[in-house]
Amino acid sequence: MFQEILTGALVVILIWIGYLATWRILHPRRSSRDKLVLITGAGHGIGRLLALKFAQQGARLALWDIQPELLRAVEQEVLVICGNSNDTHTTQQQRVQSFIVDVASREQVATASATVLNNMGVVDILINNAGVVNGLSFLDLSHEDIQRTFNVNALAPLWTLKSFLPRMMSRNSGHVVSIASAAAYSYATGLSDYCASKAALVAFHHSLRLELRKCRSKVHSTLVLPYHIDTGMFHNIQINWLVRTLFPTLKAEEVAEKILIAIERKQHVLTLPYVLSWLIPLLLALPVTVCDWITEFVGGKAGMDSYTGHGNVLLRERHSPRPPPPSSSASS
């Protein structure tokens, strides 16, 4: 019996290895040179690194971010890369343009989209990367906190696609990239709104992919599901020592490189690290009590208590407990 199980497991592994090898052969990396790439949240982290990598590939860039200083700095970095290239046929303005956009605002997204289309043309690769995290328990979140989380993480990708997808469909080419999170398939205290918004994005992306298949469209899509990345977004969270050992924090540079390769190979889903694509479904298949116990053990219960990520400093100050008012009774 054991020998049959082992044989079956080896056959499955060999088939999977053969599939991966064949897939790589049938899906070689395609150049993004001269393609127009729009990246939201391009001012820092993964967005910034993707902008630099696509610039090195010779792509044209439309960079969106809400922080002007960071956005200008990235634009200058891109211009340096463009200046060192051998491209003499396009001006700097044709090569890269930056736009100060709050993607939580549907009106700003619509205005910036129209400007991109008028000034730079049809977007070839749309990367919805912008994201926010509050790191507060559900009862500590205000209505505005929840609305902004969903606006940025879940609704902004829909708004950008409403602007750019019709033109991709009309010419039957393009690529849609959703930077989601492995948190879409997990849960933790202090992340109720974040996990819910990322789960919404994942469900939307899968549904959109099927709609594109139904239309026999050649517009491609890539869903990215990364684990914790060292960008500062989840700075100082508590992670169990065993998890830190088995799943060390991902390096932003390596993640950006893998995303670039996935886009150029037109890969449907990129899970980082890859083992999570197997581990998360197995975890969720367990009884709820067991799943909760494991989640608490790895840090899902108290991991966000020490969170000091760049997205939540002001929110934590606003929601921190206030000292009780002084007593009104007079002392003798």
Secondary structure, DSSP 8 states (H G I E B T S, - for coil): -HHHHHHHHHHHHHHHHHHHHHHHHHS-----TT-EEEEESTTSHHHHHHHHHHHHTT-EEEEEES-HHHHHHHHHHHHHHHHTSS--SS-HHHHEEEEE--TT-HHHHHHHHHHHHHHT-S-SEEEE---------GGG--HHHHHHHHIIIIIHHHHHHHHHHHHHHHHT-EEEEEE--GGGG---TT-HHHHHHHHHHHHHHHHHHHHHHHTT--EEEEEEEE--BTTSTTTT----HHHHHHS--B-HHHHHHHHHHHHHTT-SEEEESTTHHHHHHHHHTS-HHHHHHHHHHHTTTTTTTT---TTSHHHHHHHS--------S---
